[in-house]
Amino acid sequence: MQMMLLLPELTLCLMALVFFFCALGPCKTDTLNNLASGLSVLCLAAAVAGFNQEGMLFFQTYRVDLFSQLFKIILTLGLCLTIWSGPGLRGIEEQLRPEYYLFLAVATLGMTLLSSAHELLTILLSLEISAFALFAIIPFRHQTMRREHLEAAIKYFLFSAIATGLLLYGMSYVFGLGHSTLLGELAQTLPALMQNEPLAVVGMVMLLCGFFYKLALFPMHFLTPDVYEGSANETTSFIATLPKIAVIAIIIRLVSLVGAEAVSLTWILAVFAVMSMTIGNLCALVQNDLKRLLAYSSIAHAGYVTIGVLSVNQIGFAAAIYYMLGYLLMNLACFFVIYQLAAEGENLTFDHLHGLYRRAPLLACTLAAGAFGLTGIPPTIGFTGKFMVFTAALQRGHYTLVILAVINSAISAFYYLKLVRAAYRPMAESGESVTLSWSATSLGLFLLASIILAGILPQGIIALAQEAVNSMG
């Protein structure tokens, strides 16, 4: 039944429709929270139910396979965790909360469409659906906050327009040389073109740069810290995770088209990865605002995951998928702590973490797990993810790249462990304890356990990721 092929997308449309009607009249915050929590779980269940579906839709432009369905599960899981970690929407204007959930659903819908898009214009439309929804929610931050949220929204829109221009320009080159917009047909011509036609390399790099903005990869990383800092804590946790996962899905599809013999593209991606890791880690060392620190951290991690992609082999692509799942869990753990501590939705600094181990031991442990994972300390999922990515690169002979990545991982330990040190640093005066609801306590325990258990027992996830990569054909 073809309806099952689109089950996750249809469920997200239902979620968006529900909140559209909620926006037409007054709706209590508790009702909105319950609806959002329940519908996000329903979306996750729909993605799981449609996991084994396969097929081509809309004249070969939309491909449903194990690869796309796995990413839809990760995306809906991220949506579910984001909504559950930020109940009440403290940083969002009260009258805009129904619209906020509406745009979250639409943005996630665009990302799920992107994971299945199998044609250049379909990719563009899916990307813009998610992008325009994100444009809308960044200015929704509470007006009692400083006005940086408006600046962040304008910058995000303008720079995204530039990225879209690059994307279209790259698509024009690829279409002009390959004479098709269908990825299945381009797979027959692109490998030879990438070796013999310099314009094909230029077009592919420009095409990928349109996605690098969402990934926060050099050279499209400039405005990431401003967007993170200006957005509400709930919005930042969403922007910092889900768009990157969706973009990695389409980047893997595109890079797999050109094959491992495209040496020029591999070297360009390697340079971008090194620059991204180095700039991100060095700039993060001097940050005091926690969201700006995590923004530069995301720039560095974009470099790490790119190493898996540029390996252009099964283990590299599978490692990138596993790495992004870990990145989702580790980042949401950090933003979960930020949300719980920011009672009025304000931005936090290291000073706000002092004495956290006494005020909220679970939050301190969750933050430590997230920070250790992002550093790459065993037995977390971050360590296993980096190990897999570096292994894939070593198999392709990228020894210098791996050495530079390991050095950057060592540099990152300084600011990640600074988070842990601040959380376990005693306060001069005993601060107020942080009271957690049962749902917040359950979510904190889930994130803490997931980061550790997925690192200790990665075999099932990695095997599933490899099977998904094989399904791309």
C-alpha positions as CSV (number, residue, x, y, z in Angstrom):
1,M,0.0,0.0,0.0
2,Q,1.5,3.3,-1.2
3,M,0.1,5.2,1.8
4,M,2.5,3.4,4.0
5,L,5.4,4.8,2.0
6,L,4.5,8.3,3.1
7,L,3.3,7.4,6.7
8,P,5.9,9.6,8.5
9,E,5.3,12.6,6.2
10,L,1.5,12.3,6.5
11,T,1.8,12.1,10.3
12,L,3.9,15.3,10.4
13,C,1.3,16.9,8.2
14,L,-1.4,15.9,10.7
15,M,0.7,17.4,13.5
16,A,1.1,20.7,11.5
17,L,-2.7,20.7,10.8
18,V,-3.6,20.3,14.4
19,F,-1.5,23.2,15.5
20,F,-2.8,25.3,12.6
21,F,-6.3,24.9,14.1
22,C,-4.9,25.6,17.6
23,A,-3.5,28.9,16.3
24,L,-7.0,30.1,15.2
25,G,-8.2,30.6,18.8
26,P,-7.0,30.7,22.4
27,C,-5.3,27.6,23.6
28,K,-3.9,26.8,27.0
29,T,-0.2,26.2,27.3
30,D,-0.7,22.9,29.1
31,T,-3.0,21.7,26.2
32,L,-0.4,22.7,23.7
33,N,2.3,20.9,25.6
34,N,0.3,17.7,25.8
35,L,-0.6,17.8,22.1
36,A,2.9,18.5,21.1
37,S,4.3,15.7,23.3
38,G,1.7,13.2,22.1
39,L,1.9,14.0,18.4
40,S,5.7,13.9,18.4
41,V,5.6,10.4,19.9
42,L,3.0,9.5,17.2
43,C,5.3,10.8,14.5
44,L,8.1,8.7,15.9
45,A,5.8,5.6,16.0
46,A,4.8,6.3,12.3
47,A,8.5,6.5,11.3
48,V,9.2,3.2,13.0
49,A,6.1,1.6,11.5
50,G,7.2,2.6,8.0
51,F,10.8,1.5,8.5
52,N,10.8,-1.5,6.1
53,Q,8.9,0.3,3.3
54,E,10.6,0.6,-0.1
55,G,9.5,2.2,-3.4
56,M,9.8,5.1,-5.9
57,L,7.2,7.8,-6.0
58,F,6.3,10.9,-8.1
59,F,8.0,9.8,-11.3
60,Q,11.3,8.6,-9.7
61,T,11.8,11.9,-7.8
62,Y,11.1,10.5,-4.4
63,R,12.8,7.3,-3.1
64,V,11.7,5.5,0.0
65,D,14.4,3.0,1.1
66,L,16.0,1.8,4.3
67,F,18.4,4.7,4.1
68,S,15.7,7.4,4.1
69,Q,13.5,5.6,6.6
70,L,16.4,5.3,9.1
71,F,17.0,9.1,8.9
72,K,13.2,9.7,9.3
73,I,13.4,7.7,12.6
74,I,16.4,9.8,13.8
75,L,14.7,13.0,12.7
76,T,11.4,12.2,14.4
77,L,13.3,11.0,17.5
78,G,15.0,14.4,17.5
79,L,11.7,16.2,17.2
80,C,10.3,14.2,20.1
81,L,13.3,14.8,22.4
82,T,13.4,18.5,21.5
83,I,9.7,18.9,22.4
84,W,10.0,16.8,25.6
85,S,13.1,18.6,26.7
86,G,11.5,22.1,26.4
87,P,8.0,21.9,27.9
88,G,6.3,25.2,28.5
89,L,8.3,27.1,25.9
90,R,9.7,29.5,28.4
91,G,11.6,31.5,25.8
92,I,8.8,31.8,23.3
93,E,6.1,34.5,23.2
94,E,2.9,33.0,24.7
95,Q,0.6,34.1,21.9
96,L,3.0,32.5,19.3
97,R,3.3,29.1,20.9
98,P,0.8,27.3,18.7
99,E,2.5,28.7,15.6
100,Y,5.9,27.7,17.0
101,Y,4.8,24.0,17.2
102,L,3.3,24.3,13.7
103,F,6.5,25.5,12.2
104,L,8.5,22.8,14.1
105,A,6.3,20.2,12.5
106,V,6.7,21.8,9.0
107,A,10.5,22.1,9.4
108,T,10.7,18.4,10.3
109,L,8.5,17.5,7.4
110,G,10.8,19.3,5.0
111,M,13.8,17.4,6.5
112,T,12.0,14.0,6.1
113,L,11.3,15.0,2.5
114,L,14.9,15.9,2.0
115,S,16.1,12.4,3.2
116,S,14.0,10.8,0.5
117,A,14.4,13.4,-2.3
118,H,16.0,11.7,-5.4
119,E,16.0,14.6,-7.8
120,L,17.7,18.0,-7.8
121,L,14.6,20.2,-7.8
122,T,12.9,18.0,-5.2
123,I,16.0,18.4,-3.0
124,L,15.8,22.2,-3.4
125,L,12.0,22.3,-2.5
126,S,12.5,20.1,0.5
127,L,15.4,22.2,1.8
128,E,13.4,25.4,1.4
129,I,10.3,24.0,3.2
130,S,12.4,23.3,6.2
131,A,14.4,26.6,5.9
132,F,11.4,28.9,5.7
133,A,9.9,27.3,8.8
134,L,13.1,28.0,10.6
135,F,13.1,31.6,9.4
136,A,9.8,32.0,11.1
137,I,10.5,30.6,14.5
138,I,13.8,32.4,15.3
139,P,12.1,35.8,16.0
140,F,9.5,34.1,18.2
141,R,11.8,34.6,21.2
142,H,10.2,36.3,24.2
143,Q,10.3,40.1,23.9
144,T,11.7,40.6,27.4
145,M,14.9,39.2,26.1
146,R,17.4,41.3,24.3
147,R,16.8,42.1,20.6
148,E,19.5,39.8,19.3
149,H,16.8,37.3,18.2
150,L,15.7,39.7,15.4
151,E,19.2,40.2,14.2
152,A,19.7,36.4,14.3
153,A,16.6,35.9,12.2
154,I,17.6,38.5,9.6
155,K,21.2,37.1,9.3
156,Y,19.9,33.5,9.1
157,F,17.5,34.5,6.3
158,L,20.0,36.6,4.3
159,F,22.9,34.1,4.5
160,S,20.5,31.2,3.7
161,A,19.5,33.1,0.6
162,I,23.2,33.3,-0.4
163,A,23.6,29.5,0.3
164,T,20.5,28.8,-1.9
165,G,22.0,30.9,-4.7
166,L,25.2,28.8,-4.5
167,L,23.1,25.7,-4.5
168,L,21.2,26.7,-7.6
169,Y,24.3,27.7,-9.4
170,G,25.9,24.4,-8.6
171,M,22.7,22.5,-9.8
172,S,22.8,24.4,-13.1
173,Y,26.4,23.1,-13.7
174,V,25.5,19.6,-12.7
175,F,22.4,19.6,-14.9
176,G,24.1,21.2,-17.8
177,L,26.9,18.5,-17.8
178,G,24.8,15.5,-16.7
179,H,21.7,16.4,-18.8
180,S,19.3,15.2,-16.0
181,T,18.1,16.2,-12.6
182,L,17.3,12.7,-11.5
183,L,20.0,11.3,-9.1
184,G,19.6,7.8,-10.6
185,E,20.6,9.1,-14.1
186,L,23.3,11.4,-12.8
187,A,24.9,8.4,-11.1
188,Q,25.7,7.0,-14.6
189,T,27.5,10.2,-15.8
190,L,28.9,12.1,-12.8
191,P,31.8,9.7,-12.0
192,A,33.4,10.2,-15.4
193,L,32.6,13.9,-15.4
194,M,34.2,14.5,-12.0
195,Q,37.5,13.0,-13.3
196,N,37.5,14.7,-16.7
197,E,35.5,17.9,-16.4
198,P,36.7,20.7,-14.0
199,L,33.3,22.4,-14.2
200,A,31.7,19.3,-12.8
201,V,33.9,19.6,-9.7
202,V,33.1,23.3,-9.4
203,G,29.4,22.6,-9.8
204,M,29.4,19.8,-7.2
205,V,31.3,21.9,-4.7
206,M,28.9,24.8,-5.1
207,L,26.0,22.4,-4.8
208,L,27.4,21.0,-1.6
209,C,28.1,24.5,-0.2
210,G,24.4,25.1,-0.2
211,F,24.1,22.3,2.4
212,F,27.2,23.2,4.3
213,Y,25.4,26.3,5.7
214,K,22.9,24.0,7.5
215,L,25.8,21.8,8.6
216,A,27.8,24.8,9.8
217,L,30.8,23.5,7.9
218,F,33.6,25.9,6.7
219,P,33.3,28.1,4.7
220,M,29.6,28.5,5.4
221,H,29.9,28.7,9.2
222,F,30.1,32.4,9.9
223,L,26.7,33.2,11.3
224,T,26.2,30.0,13.3
225,P,27.3,31.6,16.7
226,D,25.0,34.6,16.2
227,V,22.0,32.4,15.3
228,Y,22.6,30.2,18.3
229,E,23.0,33.1,20.7
230,G,20.0,35.1,19.4
231,S,17.5,32.2,19.2
232,A,15.5,31.0,22.1
233,N,17.0,28.0,24.0
234,E,14.3,25.7,22.6
235,T,14.8,26.9,19.0
236,T,18.6,26.6,19.3
237,S,18.4,23.0,20.4
238,F,16.3,22.2,17.3
239,I,18.5,24.2,14.9
240,A,21.6,22.7,16.3
241,T,20.6,19.1,15.7
242,L,17.9,18.2,13.2
243,P,18.8,20.2,10.1
244,K,22.4,18.8,10.3
245,I,21.1,15.3,10.4
246,A,18.8,15.9,7.3
247,V,21.7,17.6,5.4
248,I,24.1,14.7,6.1
249,A,21.5,12.3,4.6
250,I,21.5,14.3,1.3
251,I,25.2,14.9,1.3
252,I,25.9,11.2,1.6
253,R,23.5,10.6,-1.4
254,L,25.2,13.2,-3.5
255,V,28.8,12.2,-2.6
256,S,28.0,8.5,-3.3
257,L,27.0,9.5,-6.9
258,V,30.5,10.7,-7.8
259,G,32.3,7.7,-6.4
260,A,35.6,7.3,-4.6
261,E,37.7,8.2,-7.7
262,A,36.8,11.9,-7.5
263,V,40.1,12.9,-6.0
264,S,39.6,16.6,-6.4
265,L,36.4,16.7,-4.5
266,T,37.9,14.5,-1.8
267,W,40.7,17.0,-1.3
268,I,38.4,19.9,-1.2
269,L,36.2,18.3,1.4
270,A,39.3,17.4,3.4
271,V,40.4,21.0,3.5
272,F,37.0,22.1,4.5
273,A,37.0,19.5,7.3
274,V,40.3,20.6,8.7
275,M,39.5,24.3,8.6
276,S,36.1,23.6,10.2
277,M,37.6,21.6,13.0
278,T,40.4,24.1,13.7
279,I,38.3,27.2,13.6
280,G,35.5,25.7,15.6
281,N,37.8,24.4,18.4
282,L,40.1,27.4,18.7
283,C,37.2,29.9,18.8
284,A,35.3,27.8,21.3
285,L,38.2,28.0,23.7
286,V,37.5,31.7,24.5
287,Q,33.7,31.6,24.8
288,N,31.8,32.3,28.0
289,D,28.2,32.1,26.6
290,L,27.2,28.4,26.6
291,K,25.2,28.6,23.4
292,R,28.1,30.3,21.5
293,L,30.4,27.7,22.8
294,L,28.1,24.9,21.5
295,A,27.8,26.8,18.2
296,Y,31.6,26.7,17.7
297,S,31.5,23.1,18.9
298,S,29.0,22.3,16.1
299,I,31.4,23.8,13.5
300,A,34.1,21.5,14.7
301,H,31.9,18.5,14.7
302,A,30.8,19.3,11.1
303,G,34.4,18.8,10.3
304,Y,34.6,15.4,12.1
305,V,31.5,14.0,10.3
306,T,32.8,15.2,7.0
307,I,35.8,12.9,7.4
308,G,33.4,10.0,7.3
309,V,31.6,11.3,4.2
310,L,34.8,12.0,2.2
311,S,36.0,8.5,2.8
312,V,33.3,7.4,0.3
313,N,33.1,3.9,1.5
314,Q,30.5,1.8,3.3
315,I,32.1,2.1,6.7
316,G,32.6,5.9,6.3
317,F,28.9,6.6,5.4
318,A,27.7,4.2,8.2
319,A,30.1,6.0,10.6
320,A,28.7,9.4,9.6
321,I,25.1,8.1,10.3
322,Y,26.1,6.7,13.7
323,Y,28.1,9.9,14.5
324,M,25.1,12.1,13.8
325,L,22.9,10.0,16.0
326,G,25.4,10.5,18.8
327,Y,25.7,14.2,18.0
328,L,21.9,14.5,18.4
329,L,21.9,12.8,21.8
330,M,25.0,14.6,23.2
331,N,23.8,18.1,22.0
332,L,20.3,17.6,23.3
333,A,21.8,16.6,26.7
334,C,23.6,19.9,26.9
335,F,20.6,22.0,25.7
336,F,18.3,20.0,28.1
337,V,20.5,21.2,31.0
338,I,20.5,24.8,29.7
339,Y,16.7,24.8,29.4
340,Q,16.2,23.5,32.9
341,L,18.5,26.1,34.4
342,A,17.3,29.1,32.4
343,A,14.1,29.8,34.3
344,E,13.2,32.7,32.1
345,G,14.7,31.5,28.9
346,E,17.8,33.6,29.2
347,N,21.3,32.8,27.9
348,L,23.6,31.1,30.3
349,T,27.3,31.5,31.1
350,F,29.7,29.3,33.0
351,D,28.8,31.1,36.2
352,H,25.3,29.7,36.0
353,L,26.7,26.2,36.2
354,H,28.6,26.6,39.5
355,G,27.3,24.3,42.2
356,L,25.1,22.3,39.8
357,Y,26.2,19.0,41.3
358,R,24.5,20.1,44.6
359,R,21.5,21.9,43.1
360,A,20.6,19.2,40.6
361,P,22.8,16.1,40.6
362,L,21.0,14.6,37.6
363,L,21.6,17.7,35.5
364,A,25.2,17.8,36.4
365,C,25.6,14.1,35.4
366,T,23.7,14.6,32.1
367,L,25.8,17.7,31.2
368,A,29.0,15.7,32.0
369,A,27.9,12.8,29.8
370,G,27.1,15.2,27.0
371,A,30.5,17.0,27.4
372,F,32.5,13.7,27.7
373,G,30.7,12.4,24.6
374,L,31.4,15.6,22.5
375,T,35.1,15.4,23.6
376,G,35.3,11.7,22.5
377,I,36.0,10.1,25.9
378,P,35.1,6.4,26.3
379,P,32.7,4.8,26.8
380,T,30.4,7.4,25.3
381,I,28.8,7.3,21.9
382,G,31.1,10.3,20.9
383,F,34.2,8.2,21.4
384,T,32.8,5.3,19.3
385,G,31.6,7.6,16.6
386,K,35.0,9.3,16.2
387,F,36.7,6.0,16.3
388,M,34.5,4.8,13.4
389,V,35.0,7.9,11.4
390,F,38.7,7.9,11.8
391,T,38.9,4.2,11.0
392,A,37.1,4.8,7.7
393,A,39.5,7.6,6.8
394,L,42.5,5.4,7.6
395,Q,41.2,2.7,5.3
396,R,41.3,5.3,2.5
397,G,44.8,6.4,3.4
398,H,43.9,9.8,4.9
399,Y,46.6,9.6,7.6
400,T,47.4,13.3,7.8
401,L,43.7,14.2,8.0
402,V,43.2,11.7,10.9
403,I,46.2,13.1,12.8
404,L,44.9,16.6,12.5
405,A,41.5,15.5,13.6
406,V,43.0,13.8,16.7
407,I,44.9,16.9,17.6
408,N,41.7,18.9,17.3
409,S,39.9,16.4,19.5
410,A,42.6,17.0,22.2
411,I,42.1,20.8,21.9
412,S,38.3,20.4,22.3
413,A,38.9,18.7,25.7
414,F,39.9,22.1,27.2
415,Y,36.5,23.7,26.7
416,Y,34.3,20.6,27.1
417,L,35.9,19.7,30.4
418,K,35.5,23.3,31.4
419,L,31.8,22.7,31.3
420,V,32.1,19.8,33.7
421,R,34.5,21.6,36.0
422,A,32.0,24.5,36.2
423,A,29.1,22.1,37.0
424,Y,31.1,20.5,39.8
425,R,32.7,23.7,41.2
426,P,31.4,24.6,44.6
427,M,29.5,27.9,45.0
428,A,30.5,30.5,47.6
429,E,26.8,30.5,48.7
430,S,24.4,27.6,48.5
431,G,22.2,28.2,45.4
432,E,18.6,27.3,45.0
433,S,18.0,23.7,44.1
434,V,16.5,23.0,40.7
435,T,13.3,21.0,40.9
436,L,12.7,18.6,38.0
437,S,9.4,17.2,36.9
438,W,9.0,13.5,36.5
439,S,9.1,13.9,32.7
440,A,12.3,16.0,32.9
441,T,13.9,13.4,35.2
442,S,12.9,10.6,32.9
443,L,14.3,12.4,29.9
444,G,17.6,13.2,31.7
445,L,18.0,9.6,32.6
446,F,17.2,8.5,29.1
447,L,19.8,10.9,27.5
448,L,22.4,9.9,30.1
449,A,21.8,6.1,29.5
450,S,21.6,6.5,25.7
451,I,25.0,8.3,25.4
452,I,26.7,5.6,27.4
453,L,24.9,2.5,26.3
454,A,25.0,3.4,22.6
455,G,28.8,3.9,23.0
456,I,29.3,0.6,24.8
457,L,27.0,-1.5,22.5
458,P,27.2,0.1,19.0
459,Q,27.1,-3.1,17.0
460,G,23.3,-3.0,16.3
461,I,23.2,0.6,15.3
462,I,26.3,0.4,13.0
463,A,25.0,-2.8,11.4
464,L,21.7,-1.1,10.7
465,A,23.5,2.0,9.3
466,Q,25.6,-0.2,7.0
467,E,22.5,-2.0,5.8
468,A,20.9,1.4,5.1
469,V,23.9,2.6,3.1
470,N,23.7,-0.6,1.0
471,S,20.1,0.2,0.2
472,M,21.0,3.4,-1.6
473,G,21.9,1.2,-4.6
